[in-house]
Amino acid sequence: MNHFKHASALLALVALPLIAAACKDKTPPPPPPPGAAVPAPLPTPADAASPGSFRVKFATTKGDFTVEVTRAWAPKGADRFYRLVSEGYFKDVRFFRVLPGFMAQFGMSGNPAPHAKMDSLRIPDDPVTQSNKRGMLTFGTAGPNTRSSQFFINYRDNASLDSQGFSPFGKVVDGMKTVDAMYGGYGEGAPNGPGPSQDSIAIKGNEYLQRAFPKLDYIKSATLVK
């Protein structure tokens, strides 16, 4: 497989906009009265600070693996990941884009509502302080400052992703063989390949994945290791 093709595909496809947003009422609101002050948009509150270092154990259909997060590597990313784990977000979450020899991607909730919520709460980028080596855990993006709830685990040393802004914040410290075993037979995702469409996952969740891609492995739970 072409490494550079995979790297550019990752940047372009990791977190596509929700089709569901197009279904909302597009009628513009009435204009404010002449001279009325227009309120500024409210900033998205930052996630609470995570511990300086913490571990998370993932139980999956292929077995368990454990990730260790180092907040100093990418503080904003670590804080968001800690929030997701603490809120029980990673339940019945598919590894929906697994490219053998490149990476395994996950993080779209099987329930469209939690996914839509987190996708709307995007966080600023962290500087890249670590390289995307094998086993490193990194946010997927759709461009600058678009990180929300999608992640990938590097199957090999993907140093070319470093210059593209992909900032690792953790690493697999136990069970990398479990990650290696995730089903990757569906290939690249739509529209560049026959694999799952992220737009369809966003709208239909696991109902779509179970019907069209039943072999995908998934996370049963993710818990903080005390």
N, C-alpha and C positions, 0 to 999 in steps of 0.2 A: 504494500500500500504506500502511496505517496505521502510522506510526512508533511510536506508543505501544503498539500491539498487538504489534509486533515486539520492542520493548524488554522488555515483560513476558513474552513468550514465551521470549525468550532467557534470562531469569533462571530461569524455571520448567523449561526443557527442556534446558539445556546439558549437564548431567551427571546423568542419571537413575540411580537405584540399579540394580545388576545383578540381573537375574532369577536368574542363576546362583547367587547367594547363597542364594536360597530353596530350592535343591536340596540344601543341606548338611544334615547330621544335626541336627535341632532338639532332640534329647533333651538335657535339661539335665544337667550334670555332677553327681555326688553331692555333697552339702554337706560342708564341712570338719568335722573332729571338733570337739566343743565346746571353745572356748578357743583353737583354732588361729588363728594369724595369717593373714590373707588378704593376699597380696602385691598391691601396687599395680600397675596396668598400666604397661608400659614405654613411655616417650615415643618418638614417631617421630623417628629421627635427622634432623637438618637436612641439607639438601643442601650439598655443599662450595661455598664462595664462588666465584663466577664472576669473570672479569676485569671491570674497571670499564666497559669498552666492548668489544663484539665484534660481528662480522658473521657471518651464516649465509646460505649460498647454497642455495636450494631448486631442485632439478630436478624439473619436473612434466610431465605429458602436454600441457600448453599452452605449455611453455617454462620459462625460469628467472626467478626473482626473488630479490632479496637483502634481508634484514632486518638492521637495525642495532639492537642492544640497548644500553641505557644503564642500568647497574645501579642508579644513584642514584634512578632513577624508581620502581623497585619491586624492592628487593633480593631478597626471597624468590622472587618470580616469575622474575627473571633467573637466579637460581641453579638453579631447577628446569628452566627451558628449556635452560640450558647442559648440565645433566646429561643430558637427553633427547637432545640433539644428539650429545653425546660418546659416549653408549651406542648410537648407531645406531637409535634408536627410530623415527625418521621414515622408514620404508621401506615403500612400497606402502600409504601412508596416504591414505584418501579425503577429499576435500572433500565431506562427506556432507550438509551443510546450507548451501546457498548461496541467499541471498535477495537477488536483484538490487535495487540501490538501498539496501541495508541493510548486509549483511555476508556474509563467507564463513567457514564454520566447519570445523575439522579437528582431528585429534588422537586419534581412537579407532583404536588399532592394528588392522590387519587380522587379527592373530593374537590370539585371546581371552586367552591367558595373559599376555603383556606388558601388555595393557590392564588386566586384573584386578589385576596387581601394582601398577601405578602408581596406579590408582584407589583402592587401599587406603592409599597414602602421600600423603595430602592435606596441604596446607601452609596455614599461617595467612595471613590477608589482609594485603596491603600497603595503606597509605594511598594514596588517589588523589591523585597530584601532577600528572598530565597529563590532558588532555582526550581523549576518544575521537573524534579528528578522522579524516578520510579517511586511510587508509594505516596507522593505528596498530594495533599488535598487542597483544591483550589476552587474558587468561585468561577462559574461560567458567566459570561457577559454577552451583551448585544451591543457593545460599544462602551465609551467612557461613562462611568457613574451609573451603571445599570444593574449592579449586583442586587439580588433579592433572596432567592431561595434555591438556586440551582448550583450544583457542584460537580466536579469530576475528580477522579483519582487517576493519576498518571500510571500507565502500564510500563512506560520506559522513560528514559531521560529525554524530556521534551524542552530542551533549553531554548528553542526558537520561540516558545510562547512567552518567555520572560520579557522580551523587548516589546511584546504586544500588550503588556499591562496585566497579565494574568499573575496574580500575587498569591502564592501558597501561604496558608496560615496553619497548617497541621500536616501530620503524616500518619500513615498506617504503621503502628508499632507491633501489631500482632494480627495474624490471620490474612496476610497478603495473598496466600494461596486461595482463600475464599473469594477475594476480589477477582483474582485471575479466572476463577471458575464461572463468573457470571455469564449468562447466555448472550452470545454475540452473533447469532446466526442471521439476524434480520438486517444487518448492515447499516449504512448511513440512513438518517431519517429523511422524510419527505421535506422539501421537494427534490432534493439532490440524490435520493436513494429510495429503496423500497421500505425502509423502516418507519416507525411511528411518526405521525405528524404532531408537532407540538401544539399547533392550533386546535387540533381535535382533542388532544389530552386536556387542554385548558377548558374546553367546553363540556366534554363528556366524561373526563376522568377515567377511572379504572373500568367503567362499563365498556368504553371503546377499546382499551388495551386488552382486556380479558377476551373480548370477542375477536379482535383482529390480530393480536400478538400474544397468544396464550402461553408461550414458552418463556416470556420475560421473567427473570428473577426479581425479587422484591425484598424490601426491608420490612420486617415484622415489627420491630421496635428499635428505639435508640435511647439509651439510658446513661446518665452520668455515672462514672465509676467513682465510688467513694474510697 
